[in-house]
Every structure is written in C-alpha cells, then in structure tokens.
Amino acid sequence: MGKEGIMDLLGERQAQLFLQYNQRLNSLEFEDKINELAKIRDQEGYIAESKKINKKDQRNGTYELLEYNCPILQVAEKHGSMCSRDRTF
C-alpha cells in the first residue's frame, strides 16, 4: 500500500474514531469529557491519563492529556504521517 493509500486509510480511521468519541463525550461536561477521553485512549492502548494544571501562570481549567504508549508504533515508524494525524485528531 502506497503513501496515498495509507493517508486514505488514516482518514477513514479518524472519521470512525471521531464518531465513536463524539457519542461517548457529547453529553458530558468539560471536565468529564477530558477524563472520559483519557479513559477511551487508555482502553485503546495509549496508557493515557488526564491532569488538571494548577500553576500560577496557567488559567484554571487547563488540562493535559498524557499518553505514555503508542499502540500504532510499528506502522508509525514506517509512515510518520500517522503520528501527525493522531496528534491533530
């Protein structure tokens, strides 16, 4: 499969994930959305967590979504565009 095929596949994957995420997150309040998103990503193998940032130089309500693993690493090593698409998503 060439680069164009990979990009098409990634686009389809993102569209499917967006619909799935939206169904789970749509009705939640912001903080609950962040926590649920971390839970979803953790279930997908990203070993994810969310953290609320409470620094003097940060506004209240700032969060980080941390991911400690990449379950798509083998594909991403061959097709670096996968990582950039994942971050954009």
N, C-alpha and C positions, 0 to 999 in steps of 0.2 A: 504494500500500500504506500503510495507516494505522499508527499507533504500535503497536497491538496485534499487527498482522502482523509488523512489524519485530522486536518482542520475541520472538515465536514463532520467527521465523527465526534470531535470535541464540541462543535456547535450543537449537535443533536443531544449529546450528553448534558450540556449546560441547560438546554431548554427543558429536558426532563427533570433535572435536579431543581431548577427554578420552580416548576410546578409543584413538585413534592415539598420543597421547603416552604413555599407560599401557603400550601394547605395547612402545614403544621404551625406556621408563625403568624399568619394573617390576623387572627383574632386576639393575639396576646398584646399585653402592654410592653413598652420598650425593654425594660429590664428583663422581663420574662422571655422576650424574643432573643435577647443576647444569650441567656442561659440555655434556652432550648436549641439555639443554633450550635452552641458548643456541644451539647448532648448529641445532636444529629451528626456533627463532624466526628465526634468520638466514636459513635456507632459505625461510621464509615471507615474507621481505622486510622484517623489522623491524630489520635491521642490528644484531644483538644480540651481546653478549659477557657472560661471567661474570667476576667479580673476587672473589678472596678478600680479606677485610678483615683486616688485621693491625694494628689500633690498640690502644693501651693500654686504652682504655675499652670495647673490644669483646671478647667472648669468642672464643676460637679456634673456627674452623669457621663463621664468619659470612661469608656471600657476598652479593654484589649481582648482580642480573640487570639489565643495562643494555640499553635498546632506543633506538636513535637515529633510527628512522624509523617511520612509521605507514602501512602499505600500504592501510589502510582509511580514510584521511583524508577522502576525498570523501564517503563515506557518513556517517562520524562527525561531520562538520561539520553535516550535516542532522539527525542523530539522535545527540545527545550521550550517550544511554544506552549506545551501543555501546562507548564508551571505559570507562565504569564497569564494564560486564560484562567487558570484556577484562582490566581490572586485577583484578577479582575472580577470574576464571579463573586 
